[in-house]
Amino acid sequence: DAKTTQPTSMDCAEGRAANLPCNHSTISGNEYVYWYRQIHSQGPQYIIHGLKNNETNEMASLIITEDRKSSTLILPHATLRDTAVYYCIVRVLKNTDKLIFGTGTRLQVFP
Amino acid sequence: GAVVSQHPSWVICKSGTSVKIECRSLDFQATTMFWYRQFPKQSLMLMATSNEGSKATYEQGVEKDKFLINHASLTLSTLTVTSAHPEDSSFYICSALQGRTEAFFGQGTRLTVV
C-alpha cells in the first residue's frame, strides 16, 4: 500500500505558485520522498526527491518538514503544461526497492 | 534525464492471442525494471519487478503465467500478455532504475483486446 496521502485535486492560476502537499506520517528514517507527475496518457515524469533538506531543481522545489511527516512540492510559476496528476512517493534507496504509487493530486492550471 | 523507450505505443489484438511489449533503457544500463498497469482514471499498479538475468518477482494477485517477463539484457525487458482477453485492455508502463536513486518511465503502451 502507498504510504502517502494527497488531496484528490487542486486548481492553480497560470503564473502563480502551485503548492502541492503530501502527508507521509509513517515515513522511516531511511526513506526518501519522491515526486513524479503524469500528464494524460503518458508515462510518469521524475520531478524531484529529497531526504531531510529542502531541494530545488529547474522544475520545482521540495520542502520537507523537520519531523519529515509531510512535504510540499512547489511549482513556482505554474503554466498550462503543468496540468497533470502529481504523485508523492516514499522509498528506500536501494536498487530493488519498488515505487508504489498512491492516488496522487490532479492539478488543473487555468488561464 | 535518462530515456526509457517502450514499443509499441499502442496495440490492438484479438482475444486469445499474445502480445509482447518491449522496454528499453536507451542511454543507461538497468539491472532492475518495473512493470505497471493503469486502468482509466486510476493510479499505476505495480505488476512485477524484473531483474536482469533472473526471474521476475510478481506482486500479489498478478498471474505470472499470464504476464511473462523477460529481462535478458541490461537494456531490455519484455512483457508478454498471453492469451489476452478484453479485461487485459489497459495502459502498460515500464520503469527502469538508473543507479540507486532515480527511476525513469517509458511512455506507456495502450493495449486494446477485441
Interface residues (C-beta under 8 A of the other chain):
Chain A: Y36 Q38 S41 Q42 G43 P44 Q45 Y46 H49 Y87 L93 K94 N95 T96 K98 L99 I100 F101 G102 T103 G104
Chain B: G1 V4 Q6 T31 T32 F34 Y36 S43 L44 M45 L46 T49 N51 F91 I93 S95 L97 G99 R100 T101 E102 A103 F104 F105 G106 Q107 G108 R110
